[in-house]
Amino acid sequence: MGIQDMIEGKKQWRAHVARVKALPPDYRIVYQEMQKYFFKVGPIDLTDGTLLSGLVDFFEEGAAAGKGVLQLIGDDVAAFCDDLIKDSRTYAELYLESVSREAGAGGRS
């Protein structure tokens, strides 16, 4: 990754954060909790930007339609998050696989 890529990535992230800040307060709070959850669970494709930006798109549409955030996603935010990433591999899974491989190889590197 070159310096130009890093600069462009930072610009995109700032634009993303500005969109989140423009959401109504209830949407913003739920988005921030979902973002924390995704960072903790660690879906591998989180860094490609489509999951979080797609979520902001979804929230912007819901807010424009006058719906409350829980009307869109339901009362169980964690279940909604899990459903979004159910087909995604996580860093935790990669770690467990690497530990299993090492254990299977007798712990030799």
TACORCOR-V773109 format. One record per run of one state. SS is the DSSP state (@ for helix, = for strand, . for the rest). FROM is the first residue (numbers start at 1). TO is the last residue. Records with the same first field share a line. If there is no record, write none. Layout:
# TACORCOR-V773109
SS=FROM-TO / FROM-TO
This chain:
# TACORCOR-V773109
.=1-2 / 22-24 / 42-42 / 49-49 / 65-68 / 74-76 / 85-89 / 105-109
@=3-21 / 25-41 / 44-48 / 50-64 / 69-73 / 77-84 / 91-104
==43-43 / 90-90
